[in-house]
Amino acid sequence: MKYTTLTFLLLMLTSIAEAQILSKDNYKQYIERFNANDYELYRLGEFPNEKAWDFLIANIPFFDCPDKQLEETYYFRWWTYRKHIRKTPEGYIITEFLPDVGWAGQYNSISCPAAHHFMEGRWLKDPQYLKDYALFWFNGKSSPRSYSFWAADAIINFNKVHPDDNLLKKLFPLLDQNYASWEAERLDESGLFWQYDNRDGMEVSISGSYADPYGHGYRATINSYMYADAIALEKIANKAGDKIKEALYKAKAEHIKRSINTRLWDEKAEFFKVIPKGRDMSFSDVREEHGYTPWYFNIPPNNYSVAWKYLMDSKYFFAPYGITTAEQSHPLFTISYEGHECRWDGPTWPFSTSVTLTAMANLLNNYNQEEVSKKDYWILLSQYSRSHQRVLEDGSVLPWIDENLNPYTGDWISRTRLLNFNDVKWSKDKGGEERGKDYNHSTFNDLVISGLVGIRPSDNNVLVVNPLIPDSSWEYFCLDHLSYKGKTITVCYDRTGTRYNKDKGFTIYVNGEKVHQSESIKKVSINL
C-alpha cells in the first residue's frame, strides 16, 4: 500500500501518541492543589500560578510510581521551578529566591545554585530558557564568580540533553576567560584552588571555623568544580577545532584530579577534607558532607569508595530528615537556632543533598564497590522527598521547599529564625516575608530522572538507561514525554502488564517505536 505524505505523518503521530502511556490530565490534580493552597506572595516570574499547568503540560516529562508522596514531590518541584523562570531584557534567567535579596546580582541572579538550575531545567522540553541563561552569565554584566559555580560543566550537561554545538562554540571564549579569571582569583601557589566557605554557599562550617581569619580553605568543592570545567572546556575546544586549547585543558584537568586525590584525601579518615588556608597545610579534623563532591564528577579512584560507608551511619551523616552537613560525632556539630540563620555545621541542606545523591548515582553507575546500594539511594531519595513539607499549626501538611532543615525534626530552621529575627518580623534586610519559600537552590527531579529512572545523558547519540530502583521494590513506574536529543522517550516498567495495559516488564520507546523490552529492569544502551 502506498501512503501520501500526509497519511504517513498522521500514522507516525498516531504511533507516537499511542506510545505516550501516561495521560497528562491524571496529574493536573497536583497542580490544582498546589495552586489552591499557595499564598502567592511573589508573581515576578514569566509563569504565575494561573499559567502553571499550561507551562508544565508543554514542558515536563510526566512520572508515575507507587510512592505517591514521591510522585507528588516530583510535580511540586516542577511547579516551584517554573516560578523562578524570569524574563529579563537579557532573555530568560532562573532565580534562586523569589523576592529580591540584597546580595543578589543583576535581575536577582545568584550564581551559587546556577549549576543546579541547569541540571534540573535541562529536562524541560523548551531549551530556550537555559540557552538564554547560559548566555546571561557571560554577558559582561552578571557575576558568575560571586559564588562557586561549575558553569562549563553544567552547560555541557544541558547540551547532552538538548545538543547545540553552535551555542557551545559561541560560549567557548567566554568560558575560557571565566576559567582564567578563576585561576587568577583562587589558584594558589600550592597548586590547589581555595575558597571561602560562604562563597561556596556553605557559611559557618566547622572547617571554616579553623581558618585564618575565617572560612578560607583548599576545598574539594572548588577543586572538583574546576576539574569539571576543565574537562568540559576540553570537550568544547574539540568541537571548536581548537587543538591547542583542547590539549591545555586536558592537562589542567589531569593536574587538578591528581591534586584532589593526593592532597585533599585524608587516608586516615578515609575522606576528602578541607585544608584550612593560612595554617600548616594540615587537614581540618571534621568530615563534612561536601567531601562527597568529587564523585559528582567521577574524580576519585575506586578504592576511595570506602568513604561512602559513613553516609548511612547515624553517627556520621544519616538522620531522620536528611543527610547532615557535618558528621554528627564531631564535638562542633550543632543544630543551632542562634547566630546566623544559614549554618552548615550540622543542618541538612537540599543543595548538598542534591550533590551527594548525584554523586551517589555516579558511584552506583560507574564504580565497583559494596559500601552503598541501589536500596540506599532509594531510601535517601524517598527521605529527601518526605522532607519537602511544612506542618501548619492545625496539623495539616503543605508541600514545601525552603533553605536548611533540622535533620531530627524536619523544621525549616531559617524560616523559623526569620519569622522574628532579632525581634523584627520578616526583616527586609534578610529578604523580607517568606524569603525561602519555593527556594530554588537544589535539584530533585534530576535525581528522579537521571538517578532513579536512570536516564544517563551521553556526549554521543546514544540513550543509556540504568534505573536505580531496587529489585522487587515497585510493581510499576513510568517516565513519559521526555525530550532527549530531539526525540521523545518513554521508559516504563509494569510487572504484571495491568497498570498500563501494555507489555509486561521493562519497556523503552523512542518516538513511539518500541526499542527495548525485557522481563526485568536492566541497563540498556540504544543508538538513536
Residue pairs with C-beta under 8 A, 6 or more apart in sequence:
3 11
12 512
15 512
15 513
16 488
16 511
16 512
17 512
18 512
19 488
19 490
19 509
19 511
19 512
19 513
19 514
20 480
20 481
20 488
20 490
20 512
21 478
21 480
21 490
21 492
21 500
21 502
22 62
22 64
22 478
22 480
22 481
24 57
24 62
24 481
26 64
27 62
27 75
28 53
28 57
30 72
30 75
30 76
30 79
31 52
31 53
31 56
31 75
31 79
32 53
34 49
34 52
34 75
34 76
34 79
34 399
35 49
35 50
35 52
37 398
38 49
39 434
40 48
40 49
41 98
41 99
41 433
41 434
41 437
42 83
42 98
42 99
44 86
44 95
44 98
44 108
45 82
45 83
45 84
45 85
45 86
45 95
45 98
46 82
46 85
46 86
46 87
46 92
47 54
47 55
47 82
47 83
47 85
52 79
52 82
55 82
56 75
56 78
56 79
56 82
58 125
58 126
59 82
59 124
59 125
59 126
60 78
60 123
60 124
60 125
60 481
61 123
61 449
61 479
61 480
61 481
61 482
61 483
61 489
62 478
62 479
62 480
62 481
63 71
63 74
63 75
63 448
63 453
63 477
63 478
63 479
63 480
64 71
64 476
64 477
64 478
64 480
65 71
65 474
65 476
65 477
65 478
66 474
66 475
66 476
66 477
67 382
67 385
67 474
69 382
69 385
69 386
70 381
70 382
70 385
70 448
72 399
73 385
73 388
73 399
73 444
74 444
74 445
74 448
76 388
76 399
76 401
77 120
77 388
77 401
77 444
77 445
78 445
80 401
80 438
80 440
81 94
81 120
81 121
81 440
81 445
83 98
83 438
83 440
84 94
84 95
84 96
84 98
84 117
84 438
84 440
85 92
85 93
85 94
85 129
86 92
86 93
86 94
86 95
86 107
86 108
88 106
88 107
88 136
90 106
90 107
90 132
90 135
90 136
90 139
90 141
91 132
91 133
91 135
91 136
92 128
92 129
92 130
92 132
92 133
92 136
93 107
93 109
93 132
93 133
93 136
94 114
94 117
94 121
94 129
94 130
94 133
94 440
95 107
95 108
95 109
95 110
95 440
96 104
96 108
96 109
96 110
96 112
96 113
96 439
96 440
96 441
97 104
97 108
97 110
97 431
97 435
97 436
97 439
97 440
98 437
98 438
99 431
99 432
99 433
99 434
99 435
100 108
101 108
101 110
101 431
101 435
102 429
102 431
103 110
104 110
105 111
105 142
105 143
105 146
106 141
106 142
106 143
109 136
109 137
109 142
109 143
110 146
110 147
111 137
111 142
111 143
111 144
111 145
111 146
111 147
111 149
111 151
112 146
112 147
112 148
112 149
112 201
112 351
112 441
113 201
113 351
113 440
113 441
113 442
114 133
114 137
114 144
114 149
114 151
114 154
115 149
115 150
115 151
115 153
115 154
116 351
116 354
116 440
116 441
116 442
116 443
117 130
117 133
117 154
117 440
118 130
118 133
118 134
118 154
118 155
118 157
118 158
119 154
119 157
119 158
119 358
119 443
119 446
120 443
120 444
120 445
120 446
121 129
121 130
121 133
121 158
122 130
122 157
122 158
122 160
122 161
122 162
122 446
122 457
123 161
123 445
123 446
123 449
123 482
123 483
124 130
124 483
125 481
125 483
127 158
127 161
127 162
127 164
130 158
130 162
131 164
131 167
134 155
134 158
134 167
134 171
135 167
135 170
135 171
136 142
137 144
137 149
137 151
138 144
138 171
138 174
138 175
138 178
144 151
144 178
145 178
145 181
145 182
145 185
146 199
147 199
147 200
147 201
148 195
148 199
148 200
148 201
148 221
148 222
148 225
149 225
150 224
150 225
150 228
150 229
151 175
151 178
151 229
152 175
152 178
152 179
152 228
152 229
152 232
152 233
152 236
153 225
153 228
153 229
153 231
153 232
153 297
155 168
155 171
155 175
155 232
156 168
156 232
156 235
156 236
157 457
159 165
159 167
159 168
160 457
160 458
160 459
161 457
161 483
161 484
161 485
162 483
162 485
163 485
163 486
165 239
168 236
168 239
168 240
169 236
169 239
169 240
171 236
172 233
172 236
172 237
172 240
172 242
175 229
175 232
175 233
175 236
176 233
176 245
179 226
179 229
179 230
179 233
182 193
182 226
182 229
186 193
186 194
186 195
186 222
187 193
188 194
188 218
188 277
190 218
190 281
191 255
191 259
192 218
192 223
192 259
192 263
192 264
192 275
193 218
193 219
193 222
193 223
193 226
193 256
194 216
194 217
194 218
194 219
194 222
194 277
195 216
195 217
195 219
195 221
195 222
196 208
196 214
196 215
196 216
197 203
197 204
197 205
197 207
197 208
197 211
197 215
197 217
197 219
197 344
198 204
198 208
198 215
200 219
200 221
200 222
200 290
201 351
201 441
202 208
202 221
202 290
202 325
202 344
202 349
202 352
203 215
203 340
203 342
203 343
203 344
204 339
204 340
204 342
204 343
204 344
204 345
205 215
205 274
205 288
205 325
205 326
205 344
205 345
206 284
206 286
206 288
206 326
206 330
206 332
206 333
206 345
207 217
207 219
207 273
207 274
207 276
207 284
207 286
207 288
208 214
208 215
208 216
208 217
208 274
208 276
209 332
209 345
210 276
210 279
210 284
211 217
211 276
211 277
211 278
211 279
212 276
212 277
212 278
212 279
213 278
216 276
216 277
216 278
217 274
217 275
217 276
217 277
217 284
218 263
218 264
218 274
218 275
218 277
219 264
219 274
219 290
220 260
220 264
220 272
220 273
220 274
220 290
220 291
220 293
220 294
221 290
221 293
223 256
223 259
223 260
223 264
224 260
224 293
224 294
224 296
224 297
224 299
226 256
227 253
227 256
227 257
227 260
227 297
227 299
228 296
228 297
230 249
230 250
230 252
230 253
230 256
231 249
231 253
231 297
233 245
233 249
234 245
234 246
234 249
234 250
234 253
235 459
237 243
237 245
237 246
237 248
237 249
238 246
257 299
260 272
260 294
260 299
260 300
261 294
261 299
261 300
261 301
261 304
263 275
264 272
264 273
264 274
264 275
265 271
265 272
265 273
265 300
265 304
266 272
266 273
266 283
269 283
269 287
270 304
270 306
270 307
270 309
270 310
271 287
271 291
271 307
271 310
272 291
272 292
272 293
272 294
272 300
272 307
273 283
273 284
273 286
273 287
273 288
273 291
274 283
274 284
274 288
275 281
275 282
275 283
275 284
276 284
285 330
286 326
286 327
286 330
286 332
287 310
287 316
287 326
287 327
287 330
288 325
288 326
288 327
288 344
289 317
289 323
289 324
289 325
289 326
289 352
289 356
290 325
290 352
290 355
291 307
292 307
292 308
292 311
292 355
292 356
292 359
292 360
293 355
293 359
294 300
294 359
295 359
295 360
295 362
295 363
295 367
296 355
296 358
296 359
296 362
297 362
298 362
298 366
300 307
302 367
302 368
302 369
305 363
305 367
305 369
305 371
306 371
307 371
308 360
308 363
308 369
308 371
308 372
309 371
309 372
310 316
310 317
310 327
311 317
311 318
311 323
311 356
311 360
311 371
311 372
311 376
311 380
312 318
312 372
312 376
312 379
314 328
315 327
315 328
315 329
316 324
316 327
316 328
316 329
317 323
317 324
317 327
317 328
318 324
319 328
319 348
319 407
319 408
320 383
320 407
320 408
320 410
321 348
321 383
321 386
321 387
321 405
321 406
321 407
321 408
321 409
321 410
322 348
322 350
322 353
322 383
322 384
322 387
322 405
322 407
323 348
323 352
323 353
323 356
323 380
323 407
324 333
324 346
324 347
324 348
324 407
325 344
325 345
325 346
325 347
325 348
325 349
325 352
326 332
326 333
326 344
326 345
326 346
327 333
328 346
332 345
333 345
333 346
334 343
334 345
334 346
335 346
335 347
335 406
335 407
335 408
335 413
336 343
336 345
336 346
337 413
337 416
337 417
341 403
341 413
341 414
341 417
341 418
341 421
341 430
342 403
342 404
342 414
343 404
343 413
344 352
344 404
346 407
347 404
347 405
347 406
347 407
347 413
348 387
348 404
348 405
348 406
348 407
349 403
349 404
349 405
349 441
349 442
350 384
350 387
350 401
350 405
350 439
350 441
350 442
350 444
351 441
351 442
353 380
353 384
353 442
354 442
354 443
354 444
354 446
354 447
357 377
357 380
357 381
357 384
357 447
357 451
358 443
358 446
358 447
358 450
358 451
360 372
360 376
360 377
360 380
360 451
361 377
361 447
361 450
361 451
361 468
363 369
363 372
364 372
364 373
364 374
364 377
364 468
365 456
365 466
373 470
374 468
374 469
374 470
375 470
375 473
377 451
377 452
377 468
378 452
378 468
378 469
378 470
378 473
381 447
381 448
381 451
381 452
384 444
384 447
385 444
387 405
387 410
388 399
388 400
388 401
388 444
389 397
389 398
389 399
389 400
389 410
390 397
390 398
390 400
390 402
390 412
390 415
391 397
391 410
392 398
400 412
400 437
401 438
401 439
401 442
402 412
402 414
402 415
402 436
402 437
402 439
403 412
403 413
403 414
403 415
403 436
403 439
403 441
404 412
404 413
404 414
405 411
405 412
405 413
406 412
406 413
412 436
414 435
414 436
415 434
415 436
415 437
418 426
418 427
418 430
418 431
418 435
418 436
419 425
419 426
421 427
421 430
426 432
426 433
426 434
426 435
448 479
449 455
449 479
449 482
450 456
450 457
451 468
452 467
452 468
452 469
453 465
453 467
453 469
453 477
453 479
453 491
454 464
454 465
454 466
454 467
454 468
454 491
454 523
455 463
455 464
455 465
455 479
455 482
455 484
455 489
455 491
456 464
456 465
456 466
457 464
457 484
458 464
461 485
461 527
461 528
462 525
462 526
462 527
462 528
463 484
463 485
463 487
463 489
463 508
463 510
463 524
463 525
463 526
463 528
464 523
464 524
464 525
464 526
465 491
465 508
465 516
465 523
465 524
465 525
465 526
466 523
466 524
467 491
467 493
467 521
469 477
469 493
469 521
471 520
471 521
474 493
475 494
475 495
475 496
475 499
476 492
476 493
476 494
476 495
476 499
476 500
477 492
477 493
478 490
478 491
478 492
478 493
478 494
478 500
479 489
479 490
479 491
479 492
480 490
480 492
481 488
481 490
482 488
482 489
482 490
482 491
483 489
485 528
487 510
487 511
487 528
488 510
488 511
488 512
489 508
489 509
489 510
490 507
490 508
490 509
491 507
491 508
492 500
492 502
492 506
492 507
492 508
492 509
493 505
493 506
493 507
493 521
494 500
494 502
494 503
494 504
494 505
494 507
495 504
495 505
496 504
497 503
497 504
497 505
503 514
503 517
504 519
505 517
505 518
505 519
505 520
506 516
506 517
506 518
506 519
506 520
506 521
506 522
507 514
507 516
507 517
508 514
508 515
508 516
508 517
508 524
508 526
509 515
510 526
510 528
515 526
516 524
516 526
518 524
